[in-house]
Amino acid sequence: MHRLHVAPPQVPPFAMGSFETFGPDARAGYPHRHTFYEMVYVTGGAGAHVIDLVRRPLDLHLPHLCVILPGQVHYWERATGLRGELLLFGEDFLLARPGDRELLHALGERQWLQLPAAPAGAGDDAMGIGALVRAMGAEFAAKADGYASVLEAYLHILLVRALRLPGARRPGAAPGRAAEVAREFGLLLTAGAERSVGAYAARIGVSVGYLNEAVKQATGRTPGELLRAARTLEAKRLLAGSDLGVGQVARRVGFTDPAYFCRFFRRETGVSPGDFRRRAATAQPDGTGSPDGNHHVHRTESIDPHGSPS
């Protein structure tokens, strides 16, 4: 688990720099997850990027924008020559613009966006993402008075522009309490806050029936369906990226009975946990980037903005 450590007086919790600035952890070849948001503007390199078991080859004739949400498991697979800029920030950085959480989660559904080419001599990409990233870098380096609010504004503009790209889903703007409840459920579900629909309803302060109606209206799926999908994804992450036994994985995702977990997992995926782990093992690199040759999801490190883990 990588954590963002920003030493005082460097507030708010935000850091950015190149792959070289952050060092080897920026291009880690072993599965890991963050407690913070990461946006990567990639302009060059070879290999692949894997996010939650989905492998995306680096074919960088054009710049790409990648969004990694807190809790997602990712790693760079045999990546070489990576070039670009990384933006790392915590939940507290979004306090002034809470709506940006929804924009980030909408982008996180796509994860990997190819940016359209700019006309010759007009910059890196037609959306102006590269120019925005450079402007943020200059503001972050200068740290002049009010720089935090300027960075927040730049981030908001970057998110809005990215969501204009084909294939990026902009969050619905439906007004009303039901839409607000559905959005809150989605954010809590992403954080893995509870284990049952009833617990989520209590956390939000609504009845189970109202939560069902609100979420079904907003997403087309019931809270129960979304909760099962989230638990299945977390189980996949742990099976593919850790050495935990099946019983341990079951407990991590909220099952006290490993046999029931195995039946649940097979029903949701069509394969047993053991079969899934064996298939995932053949699809991952053989320890590239991992100091001990094994794949570990849970590494406790703090990413220092000056490039050294602490």
Residue pairs with C-beta under 8 A, 6 or more apart in sequence:
1 32
1 33
1 34
1 35
1 297
1 298
1 299
1 300
1 301
2 25
2 32
2 33
2 34
2 35
2 36
2 299
2 301
2 302
2 303
3 34
3 35
3 36
3 300
3 301
3 302
3 303
4 13
4 15
4 34
4 35
4 36
4 88
4 89
4 90
4 302
4 303
5 302
5 303
5 304
5 310
6 12
6 13
6 14
6 15
6 305
7 304
10 305
11 148
12 89
12 90
12 92
12 93
12 148
13 36
13 89
13 90
13 92
13 93
14 87
14 88
14 89
14 90
14 93
14 140
14 148
14 151
15 87
15 88
15 89
15 140
15 303
15 305
16 85
16 86
16 87
16 88
16 136
16 137
16 140
16 305
17 85
17 86
17 137
17 305
17 307
18 83
18 84
18 85
18 86
19 26
19 27
19 82
19 83
19 84
19 86
20 307
21 86
21 305
21 306
21 307
22 86
22 303
22 305
22 307
23 307
23 308
23 309
24 289
25 301
25 303
25 309
26 82
26 86
27 76
27 79
27 82
27 289
28 75
28 76
28 289
29 75
29 76
29 77
29 78
29 79
29 285
29 287
29 288
29 289
29 290
30 75
30 287
30 288
30 289
30 290
30 294
30 295
30 296
30 299
31 50
31 73
31 74
31 75
31 237
31 240
31 241
31 242
31 284
31 295
31 296
31 297
32 73
32 74
32 75
32 241
32 296
32 297
32 299
33 70
33 71
33 72
33 73
33 74
33 237
33 297
33 298
34 68
34 70
34 71
34 72
34 88
35 70
35 71
35 90
36 70
36 88
36 89
36 90
36 91
37 67
37 68
37 69
37 70
37 87
37 88
37 89
37 90
37 104
38 66
38 67
38 68
38 86
38 87
38 88
39 65
39 66
39 67
39 68
39 86
39 87
39 158
40 65
40 66
40 68
40 84
40 85
40 86
40 87
41 63
41 64
41 65
41 66
41 84
41 85
41 86
41 87
41 129
41 130
41 133
42 58
42 60
42 63
42 64
42 65
42 66
42 82
42 83
42 84
43 60
43 63
43 83
43 84
43 124
43 130
44 60
44 81
44 82
44 83
44 84
45 58
45 60
45 79
45 80
45 81
45 82
45 83
45 84
46 58
46 60
46 79
46 80
46 81
47 57
47 58
47 76
47 77
47 78
47 79
47 80
47 82
48 55
48 56
48 57
48 58
48 76
48 77
48 78
48 79
49 55
49 56
49 58
49 66
49 74
49 75
49 76
49 77
49 79
49 112
50 56
50 74
50 75
50 76
50 77
50 284
51 66
51 68
51 72
51 73
51 74
51 111
51 112
52 72
52 73
52 74
52 233
52 236
52 237
53 73
53 236
53 237
53 240
53 280
54 111
55 77
55 283
56 111
56 112
58 64
58 79
62 114
62 115
62 116
62 117
62 125
63 84
63 114
63 115
63 124
63 125
63 129
63 130
64 112
64 113
64 114
64 115
65 107
65 112
65 113
65 115
65 129
65 162
66 111
66 112
66 113
67 104
67 107
67 108
67 110
67 111
67 113
67 162
68 74
68 108
68 111
69 104
69 105
69 108
69 190
70 91
70 190
70 191
71 190
71 191
71 192
72 108
73 237
73 240
73 241
73 297
75 289
76 82
76 289
77 284
77 285
77 288
78 285
78 288
85 133
85 134
85 137
87 133
87 136
87 155
88 303
88 305
89 155
91 101
93 152
93 155
94 100
94 101
94 104
96 149
96 152
97 152
97 155
97 156
100 155
100 156
100 159
101 187
102 171
102 183
102 187
103 156
103 159
103 160
103 163
103 170
103 171
104 159
105 171
105 186
105 187
105 190
106 163
106 168
106 169
106 170
106 171
107 113
107 159
107 162
107 163
107 168
109 169
110 167
110 168
110 169
113 162
113 165
113 167
113 168
115 124
115 125
115 126
115 127
115 129
115 130
115 165
116 125
116 126
116 127
116 165
117 125
117 126
118 124
118 125
118 126
119 126
123 130
123 131
124 130
124 131
127 161
127 162
127 164
127 165
128 161
129 158
129 161
129 162
132 154
132 157
132 158
132 161
133 158
135 154
136 151
136 154
136 155
136 158
139 147
139 150
139 151
139 154
140 147
140 151
162 168
163 169
163 170
171 183
172 179
172 218
174 218
177 214
178 210
178 213
178 214
178 217
178 218
179 214
179 218
181 204
181 206
181 210
181 211
181 214
181 215
182 214
182 215
182 217
182 218
182 219
183 218
184 204
185 200
185 204
185 211
185 214
185 215
185 223
185 226
186 219
186 226
188 194
188 200
188 203
188 204
189 200
189 226
189 227
189 230
190 230
192 230
192 234
193 200
193 203
194 200
194 203
195 254
196 227
197 208
197 211
197 212
197 223
197 224
197 227
198 208
200 211
200 223
200 227
201 207
201 208
201 210
201 211
204 211
206 214
211 223
212 222
212 223
215 221
215 222
215 223
215 226
216 222
219 226
228 264
228 268
229 268
231 253
231 254
231 264
232 264
232 265
232 268
232 269
234 252
234 253
235 249
235 250
235 252
235 253
235 261
235 265
235 273
236 269
236 276
236 280
237 297
238 244
238 249
238 252
238 253
238 297
239 246
239 249
239 273
239 276
239 277
239 280
240 276
240 277
240 280
240 281
240 284
240 295
241 295
241 296
241 297
242 249
242 295
242 296
242 297
242 298
243 294
243 295
243 296
244 252
246 258
246 261
246 262
246 273
246 274
247 258
249 261
249 273
250 256
250 257
250 258
250 260
250 261
250 262
253 261
255 261
255 264
261 273
262 272
262 273
265 271
265 272
265 273
265 276
266 272
269 276
271 279
284 295
286 293
287 293
287 294
287 295
290 296
301 309
301 310
302 309
302 310
303 309
304 310
